[in-house]
Amino acid sequence: MTRLIAFDVDSTLLRVESLDTALEAALAGREDRGAAKARLHEITRAGMSGSMALRDSLEARLKLAALDREQVRVVGEQLRQRLTPGMAPLIRKLRDRGDVLHAISGGFADLLEPVLTDLGFGQGDIHANRFVWTGEAVSGLDTDYPLSRNGGKAEILNSISGQADETIMVGDGMTDFEAFEAGAADRFIGFGVIAKREVVVAACEWSGASYVRTVDGLAKALGV
């Protein structure tokens, strides 16, 4: 049986939110960095819990601080050291088992590709948003790409899971659960190791989906 397992990235494969990490670095020199950082985390939580539209959350966060190519490059390298402990060996075990793995993220490929490449994901396995650039500065995001909006993960899963006997979505946020709820995944495993979102816990309890609080628990839920 062929299994396709789709992993969320931020607060799942990574122990941080990649966009927030980049924006926090950009905010570091500002006098109001404390208030701006608090606002950043508030917007992120709203997007991940479903109380704010994903695109609105992404656009609002990008407006908080200016990002340039060098900052994106530096943070992309730093993220290679921010893997969730235990995830790299689990990924290897799943591939050795014969599972097909994809990374599906509402984050940005410009930041995530270095660490995902380290984990063995190829270009065709990485699905993430893209920055829009004006010269050396980030001026927005590609709003035509499905992952820039709610429901986008279901669209991506439907486009890649045709040959799979079972499709599993693993993630910490409501955008991950939405893919399962829309019928694009046969199973959903809520991942509460890095960020426990009560709305996701409740959604799992309501739907009968799994919810794990350790990487070992995730491995058991995946049968490895």
Buried (B, 14 or more C-beta within 10 A) or exposed (E): EEBBBBBBBBBBBBBBBBBBBBBBBBBEEEEEBEEBBEBBBEBBBBBBBBEBBBBBBBBBBBEBBEBEBEBBEEBBEBBBEBBBEBBBEBBEEBBEEEBBBBBBBBBBBBBBBBBBBEBEBEEEBBBBBBBEBEEEEBEBBEEEBBBBBBBBBBBBBBEBBEEBEBBBBBBBBBBBBBBBBBEBBBBBBBBBBBBBBEBBBEBBEEEEBBBBEEBEBBBEBBEB
